[in-house]
Amino acid sequence: MSMTAWLGIDNPFLVPLDDKFSIHREVKEPWLALQRAAQEEGLDCQLVSSHRDFTRQLAIWNRKWRGEATLYDAQGKALNHSALSDDEKIDAILTWSALPGGSRHHWGSDIDVFDKQAVHEWGQPFELVDSEYRESGPCFGLACWMDENLHRFGFSRPFLEDRGGVAVELWHLTHTSTASTFEQQRRADALADALKQADMEGKEAVLERIDSLFERYVLNRGIR
């Protein structure tokens, strides 16, 4: 495997699903099988996102750092961007998003999903937040179905427990065996080197904390 594939800089394992989404070649068939099984139960399981490269993750980070996208605390409450210190912005972003080079979406093994038809019938703006996957939310039925069935297709949820790192994301699925190869490649020093070369907002503040951020958020070991 290329040493930079896990950073999202290049990934030779991707295949297209359609004109919008790409996925790891080993994950395509398990994903389609999962989708068909959900459909048989009346659930319209569709992708919100799949592969996302370093450049795309960098754009998301910069937009959030500049206050062009809302930041939330771990409970999903909107924060006042202008009142946050640099360290507070870093933690707010990383609770719900990822560093460029530190996202599991770089690998093509991880996807975000929703019940498209249920959201359409719900008739409210969809924000990909926790409440939409809980009781009374449009994706609750899908979330419950996934509780019982993900393992049948080799998937699991990497962010199912709040350890004080990444918040719980019921929509985020990983193809466990495929992702494990990328997980073994991750290194804090390689991530730091990639960030040093990037046109990244808040870079100095991030690099000052890179070792602890790597442990807490990239590896999602949280606060010990």
N, C-alpha and C positions, 0 to 999 in steps of 0.2 A: 504494500500500500504506500502511496505517496505520503511523505511526512506532512504535507500541507493539506491533505484532503480533509482532515478533521477540523482544520481552521476555516474551511469554506473557500479557500483560495483556488483550489482545483479539486475536482472530484470525477474520476473517470468511470464511476459505477452507475451514473444516472441514466435513466431512460424516460422518455416523455409519456405521460398519461393522456394528455390532450395538449391544446395550444397554450394552456395556462400553467399546468402543474407537471413537475418532474419528480421522480422517486428513485430510490435505489433499485437496481435491477432484480435483486433478490427479494424485494418487498412488494413488487407489483402484483404478483399472483395472490399472495396472502391478503393484501389489501382488497383486491377485487372480490375474493371469496368472502371476506368479512362483510363487505358492502352488500353482496348478494344475499347473504344470510340475514342481515338486518332488514333488507327490503322484503324478504319473505315474511317478516314479522310486522310489516307495515311501517317501518322506520326508514326515512329517506336520509341515510348517512352519507354526507358529502364532505369534501375537503374545504377547509378554510385556508389552510396552507400546508405545504409539504417542504420540498427543498428550498432553502434560502441561502444564497452565497454571502461571502464576507462583505461585499460591496453593498448589498441590500440591507444587511444587518447594521452596517455602519450608518446608512442613511436613516434607519429607524432610530438608532442611538442619538444621532445628531439632532434629529427633529425633537426628540423628547428632552434632550439637554437644553435646547433653546426655548423650550416652553411652547412649542408648536403642537404638542400632543399632551393630553392630560396625564398627570402622574397620580398614582393611587398608593395608599398605604396597604398593609397586608390584609386589612379587612375590606378593601375595595372602596374606601372613602377617598374622594378627590382631594388632592393637596393643593395648597397655594404655592405655585412654582416660585414666585418672586420672593417668598419668605424662607426658602430652603438654602442651606449652606451647600457647598460643593459635595461634601460627604453625604449629606441628606439626600441630595439629588441622585447620587450614585446608588445608594441603597434603595431609593424609591424605584428607580428604573429597573434595577436588577431583581427586585421582588417579582416583577411581572414580565420582564423582557430579558435580554442577554447581551453580553459584550460581543462586539464583532470578533469572530474567531472562537467564541465560547458558546455558541448556540448548537444544540443538538440538531436543529433543522439543517445545518450545513451538510449533514451526512446522508440525507435522503432516506434514513431509517425511521424518522420521526414525522408525525403528521398531527394537525389539529383538525377536528371533525365537529360537525353539527348536524342537526336534523333540519334540512333545508325547508321541507314542506311544512313542518310544525312551526318554524320561525315565520314563514310566509303567512300562515293562518293566524298566528299570534298578532301580527300587524303592528308591532312596535319596533323601533330601531334596535338592531342586534349589535351588541358591543363585545361579545366574547368575554363575559364576566361570570363569576361563580354562581350568582343567583339564577342565571338562565339554565343551569344544569341541576338545580335543586328543585324540590317539590314546588309546584305551581309555575316553574319555568318551562319554556317551550322544548328544551332538550332533556328534561328530566327522564322521560321514557327511554331515550337513547342511552343516557347515563346508567340507568338501571340495567338495561339489556347488556351493556358493555361490562358491568360488574360481573355478570355470570358467563360471558361468552368470549371475552378477549383472548383468554388462554388457548382457546380452540384453534386460533389462527396465528399463534406465536407472538401476540402483542401483550403489552402491559402498560401501566401508567407510571412514568418515572417521577411524577410530581403529585403523588397521592397523599403525602404526609407533609405537614408544615413543620420543618425543623428550624425555622428561623432563617432560612435561605430563600429559595424560590417558593412562591405561594402555591397552594393547591390548584392544580389545573386538571379538571376532570375531562377536558377536551383533548389533552395532549397524550398521544399514543406513541409508543416506541415498539419497533419490531426487535424483540429482546436479543436474539442471537446475532442479528446483523449489527445492531448498535454496539454490542460488546467489543467488537474489533476496533471500532473508533474510540471507545472509552479507554482502551488500553494505550492509545497513542497520546493522550492529552498530557501536556506539560506546561507548567506556569511560565518557564523561561521562553519557550517557543511562542506562547501567546503574547508575552510582553514584547518580544522582538517584532511580531506582526503589528501590534498596536503602535509601537514607536514609529513605524513607517507609514501609518495611516493618517489621513487628514481628519482627525477625531476631536470633537469638542470635549473639553474636560480631561484631556489625555494625561496631563501631569498629575492631576489629583488621582486618577485611576492607577497610574503606574506606581505612585507612592504606596498604594495598598494592594498591589497586584497579587502578592502571595496569599493574603487573607481573603481577598475577593475570589481567587481561584478556588480555595477550599470551601468557602461558604456558599458561593453561588454556582460556579462552573461545575464543581463536583457535587454541589447541593448537600454538603455535610452540615450546613447550618451553623448555629451557635452551639458550642460545646461548653 
